[in-house]
Amino acid sequence: MRPYIITLLCLLCSLGGRSQSVPLPTLEQTGSIYYAYPAPLKVATLAPTGYEPFYISHYGRHGSRWMTSDERYTEVVSVFDSLYRCSELTPLGLDVRERLHKVWDDARGCSGSITPLGERQHREIAGRMFRNFPQVFRDDARVDARSSTSLRCAISMSYFTERLKELNPTLHVERRAYHRYMDYIAHTSPEGEEFASDSALWRRKFREFERKNVRPQRLMVSLFTVPSAIADPEAMMRSLYWIAADMQNVELNLSFYDLFEYEELVGIWKTVNARMYVCNAAAPLNGGLMPRQAMPLLYNILKSADAAIETGTPAADLRFGHDTHLIRLLALMQIEGCNNQEVDMEKFHLAWQDYRVSPMGANLQIIFYRNRQNDILVKFLLNENEVRLPALNDEKSPYYSWKEVKGFWQKVLSSY
């Protein structure tokens, strides 16, 4: 049995009751926003009698990708190559160097791009959407798809809508990835950018939190015969952490988890999760600034839904963007588990988990139903699993009156 499994069991025992309500992350989940899209639960609550789906409003994150820049690979590889020439790698370090070269050979020229796994994720999500809600996509229904100008988002949109067309060739599908759509698909104000920057005041306490949780000494000794040769051990550890996390998104039979003890992975994840929580979700530390960044997106969702309800088209509005904007939208909407508030940085990971909210390929689907009296209900699917809107105590939950949902969101928007 590997050491990290033994460690995990020990931690589960030591945390006692708390671990039952907030399970510790799996190895893959410690990869934070690099967690590959998990298979959805096969549980669905039947709609009330007489209601049929007719419209879907959607926002999806791009699928699994390589890391975002060549430098995130080459900077690590160059350190290992330099120390290799100086004979300063341990036996494990020599092995890791070989693995890193395989990783870089695979990623070369692909940084930031969606991987084949990411392509399949969107095809499979689209296929399940079609099968679960065939009434929405029947005959010559119209689908409007809009994407961030990022290539990985546009490619995700392409694979998603291509699958819909394969399942019903008579669908009318419009795909666009214009800069004009960035005003709501990926909006961030100058104030939001400043708050998330490295120079923001809250980062001082966060850096202390990082130093406490990122402990590279053991790892450096295991890889390098002269650990002091590494100018920034914490940065090296984080770089290897991200490479390890991204292996679940690429088509390589490689792992780097053997380099880490489980507590080390959890420690790094806590820092990443804290940063994502503060910079995007409902952390009191941001004073509501970051959820407000999703206001244009929520306005678009409401406006598009009104048009679809009035005219009967399109059958679906599909939007393809990024993790940060989906996280902000979910917090603004107050979707179950996505707008929890915690002031103690040591407890952020208990209140909110990035891998649960926005893994690679994450998506929110709002499914609209109506009956013959034109009464409209909606339900929410986060990563294809039913979630609730706790602010509304609807006896039909997870189905909610669209009139009440719309009214609630309008109040949220007017309160900012």
Beta strands, then each sheet from edge to edge (+ up, - down):
strand 1: 52-61
strand 2: 142-147
strand 3: 172-176
strand 4: 316-321
strand 5: 363-370
strand 6: 376-382
strand 7: 385-387
strand 8: 400-401
sheet 1: 3+ 2+ 4+ 1+ 5- 6+ 7-
sheet 2: 3+ 2+ 4+ 1+ 5- 6+ 8-
end
